[in-house]
C-alpha cells in the first residue's frame, strides 16, 4: 500500500539547511497498522506531512527519496494530481482539532467540502454524507450537530469530527498524528477503538504516530522508532516489547510506569528517564545521534554513525523496514537487554 524509501526532508533556517527527516524508509501493507514512535522533535509529524507533501512553501522541501502509494510515485506527482490524492486516497488526522478545524465554518460544512471536492456529488448528497459520517464516529444527534461550530463541541467530539472528515471519502491510507492528544483516557480508548473498527470495515492501512507506547502495544502490528530524524529500530510490536535492539527503544520502554498486580503494596519508585535531550538537528554530533545519552556508548559510536541494518536471524527478505522484519541502527544491538518487566512471555 505505502512504500517509503530514503525520504529526506529539509527546512531552510537561519542556521542553514536542516534535515528534519534523514533517509527514512518503511512500508505498510494493505489493512495493517504501522506505529511511529519517538520523543517530540524526532521527525514523526514531518514524515506524515512529507508523505502528503504539505510542507510550508519556500521553507520545507523533499530533498530526495520516494513515496509510492499502490505503485504511484507521490514525490514527483504534479500538484494538481496530488490534490486529488489528498483526502481521497490518503487522509490525515492532525494533532490538535481546535487549530485544524476552521472556527468560522460549521463542522458539517467542513466535512461537506471534502466530500464535494473529491466525490463529485450534489450539495444535498454531501450534507447527507456528512451526517452519515458524524453518526458513524459516534456523535449524538448528528442531524443537529452537523450545524455546530467547533467551539460548541467538546474536545472528544471535535476529534471525532476530524476522524469523520478524514474518512468521509473512504481513503486507502490514514495518517493519524497523535489522534488522542489532550483527551482523557476514556475518550482516548473510544477514539482508538473507533479507528480500529473503521479500519476493519473499510480495509484501509494506517500509520499511527504517537509517543504513547501503551497505544502502540494495543493497536499496531509493526513499530518504527525514530530519533533525531532517523529510523533507529523497526520491529513487529511484540518483538519490540520483548526484545528491543536499540538503547533508545529500551529507554522508552523503561520509562513506562510499572503496574503490579496483587494485593501486596509496593514501595514507591521514581520513573526511569532518558538523560539529556534530543540533539539540535543543526548541530548534530559526528557519530551516533544518540551517543551522548546512551548507557552503552563506546568510542566507535562517537566516531561514526551506524547504519540501519537487518538483524541476524531475521527471516524476512525485505530490504527496508516493514511488517515482520527487524532492523536496528546500533553497533551494540546484541548487548541491549530487554526490560525485566516484559520478561514473561505472556506479557507485551
N, C-alpha and C positions, 0 to 999 in steps of 0.2 A: 504493500500500500504506500508506505513512505520510505524513501531511501535517501539518507543524508550522508554525503561523503566529503570530507575535507573542508567543511564550511568554515570560512574565516570572515568575520565582520569587524570593520574598523570604524572609528569615530575620530573626526578632526577636533582636537582640543588645543588649548593654549600651550600645552606642553608638547605638542606634536601629535603624530598619528598613534592612536591607542587601539590595540586589538582586544575587543571586548570578548569575542569568542575566537579561538585559535585551533584550526584543524579538527573540528568536531565532526564525528561520524557515528551514525547509528541507523537502524532500520526498524520499522514497525509493521508486522504482518496484519492482514485484514482481521478485524474483530478482536484484536488484542490491545492491552493497555501497557504502555511504557511509562515508567516513572522517572522523572529527572529531579534529583535532589542535590542539595548543597546550601551553603550559607548565602546570605544576601551578598550580591556583588560577584557571584561566581559565573554569571552568564546565562542563567536559566531562562529568564524572560526574553533576553536579547536573542536567544536561539529561536524561540517561538516567533518573535517579530520578524526575524530574518527569513524564516520559512514562508511567512505571509508577505514578505517584502513591505513591511510597514515601518521602515526606518525613516527618521527625520531627513527630509531633503537637504542636501548640501552639507550634512554633518555626518550621517551614518551611511555606510555602503558595504555591500558584499564584495570583499576583495577577491575571493576565489572560492571554489567549491561547487558542489552540485546538490540540488534538491529535486528529487524525482518523485512525482505523485502518480502512481499507476503507470509508470513509463513516460510521463510528460515532464520535461525539464522546466522548472519554475524560475530558475535564476535568470535565464535569458528570454523568458516569455515576454512579449510586448505588454506594456502596462494595460492596454485596453482589454487584452485577453486575461491578464492577471486579475482584473476587477471582476471578471466572470467567475474566476476560481474562488475568490474570497466570498465567504458566505454561502456559496453554492456547493463547492466541493470540499472546502476547508473552512471551518468556523472556529472562533476563539472566544473563550470566556475570560474576560480581563479581571485583574485582581480586585479593583475597587469599583463596585457598581455605581456609587454616587458620582464618581468622576467619569465613568464610562457612559452613563445614560445622560441624555440631554435634558436638563431641568425644565425647559420651556415647552417640551412636547409630551403628550401623554405616552404611557408605556405602550399602549396599543398602536399608536401612530408609528412608533419606532420599530415595532415588530412588523407592521404592515409595510413599511418602506422596504425592508429587506425582502419580504415575500414578493412585492410588486416588481422589484428590481430584477429578481432572478427567475421568477416563475411565470411571468407574462400572464397575469390574471387581472381581473377587474378589481376595483376598489372594494366592492362588496365582498368578493371572494377573499381578498386579502384580509379584511376585517374578520371574516368568519374563521380564517386560518389562525389569526392572532388569538381569538377567543379559544379556539381548539387547543392551541399550544399552552395558553395560560392554564387551562383545565388539566392538560397533560402533566404540567410541572407542579400541580397540587395547589394552585392559588384558588382560594374560595371565591365564590360569586364572580367568575371571570367575566360575565356579561356586564357587571358594574365596574370591576377593577380595570377593565380594558381602557376606560376613560380616566383613570387615575394618573396623577403626575408622580414622578419618582419620590418627591419629598413626602407624599402621602402614604407611602408604603414603608414597612419595617425593613431592616437590613436583610433578613432572610427572604422576604418577598421580593426585594429588588434583585437579590442574587438569582432567584428563580426566574425573574423576568429576563435576566441576562442569558440564562440557560435556554429559555423559550426562544429568545431572539437567535441564539446560536444554532438551535436545532430546527428552526422553522422551515428551512429548505432541505432538511434531512441530508446533512453533509456526510461524506465518506470518512472524513477525518476531523476530530475535535481536538483542539489545543486548549487545555484547561489550566490557566495560570493562577495558582493559589485560589481555587474556586470557593474555599471555605474560610478565607482570611477574615478575621474580626467577627466571626459568628460564634455563638455559644455552642457547646459540644453537642447538644441535642439537635440543633439546626444543622450543624456540620454533618452529623450522621445521616440526617434526612436528605441533604443535598447529595452526598456521595452515593447513597443507596439509589437515589433518583437517577443519577448519571449512569450507574451500573445497570439499572433496569432498562433505561433508554438505549444504552449501548447494545444490550442483548436484543431489544426489539428492533432496532434499526440496523444492526450488524455493522456498526461503524468502528473504526480504530480510534484510540485515544492516546494522547500524550498528556500525562498528568504532571504538572510542575508543582512541587511542594517542598517545604523544609520539614514536614511532619513525617517521620519515619513510621509512625503508627498507621497513618493513612496509606503509606507505601506498602506496608506488610499486608494490609487488608484488601487493597483494591487494584494492585498492579501485578503483571506477570513477570516483568523484567525491569531492572533498575539501572539507570546510568547515573553515576556520581560525578558531579562537576566541581572543579576547584580552580579559581583564578582563570576562568575562560577555557579550561581544558577538561576533557574527559579523563578521570584518573582511575575509574573502575567501572566495569559493566558485568552484570551477573543476573541470573534468574533470582527472583526475590527471596526464595527460601535459602538458596546457596549464599546469598549476600549476608543474611542474618546469622546463619550457622557458621560460616567460614569466610569473613571478609579478608580481602587480599591487598588492602592498601591501608596504611596507618591513618589516613584521613577518614576513611569509612569506619574504621574501628573507633576513632574518636567520636564520630557522630553517634554510633551505637552505644558507646559507654556514657554518653551524656543524657541518655534516656532515663526518666525516673524508674525506679525499681518497684515492682508490685509483688508483695509477698503474700501468698495465700495462707490461711490458717488463723486460729485464734491467738497465737502467741505474738505479743507485740515485739517489735524490733527496735533497736536503738536508732536514733536519727543520724543520718549521714549526709554530708554535703554532696550535691550533684557534681559529677566529674565534668570538667570543662577542657576545651582545647585551648591551650595557652596561645596568646598573641592574636593577630588579626590577619585577614586576607591581605596579601601584598598589593601595593599600588601597581596597577597594570602599566603605568607609565615608567615605573622604575623596578622592573622585575629582576630578581636575582639571577645570576648566570646559570645556576644548576636547577635542581628540582624546585618548583614553586612552593612546595610545602616544607622544604628543608628546615626553615627557621622555627617551625612549630612541631617538627616531627620527633618523637621519642626514639626512633630507630635510625636517626640520621648518621651517615658515615661520610668520610671525606669525599668519596666519589659522588655523593648526592649534591654536594656544593659545587662540584666542578662541571658536571654535565647533566642535562635533563634526560631522564629515562624515557624510552619510547613506550607507547601503548602496545603491549604485546599479549598474544594469546597465552593463557596459562597451560603448562604441560599437563597432558591427560585430558584436556577438553575434547569432547567427542564431536563437536560441530565443525563444519568446514567453511563457515562464513569468514570473509576477510575483514569484516567490520563488526563492531558490537551489535548484537541483536538477540532475539529470543533464543535462549538455550546456551549461548556462548559465554565464555568467561575471559575478560581482559583485565589487565592491571598495568598501571604506569608506575612501577616501583622496582628498584633494584633488590629490595628485601621482601618481596611479596611472600616468599616461603616462610619468613620469620614472623609474619603477623599472626597472632593467636586470637582465636575467636573469643568474644566476651563470655565470661563464666555463666552469666545469666541465661545464655542461649545454648548452653552445653547439652541440655537434654534434647534428644532428637524429636520429641513431640512438641517442642516449642518453636515459634518463629517470632 
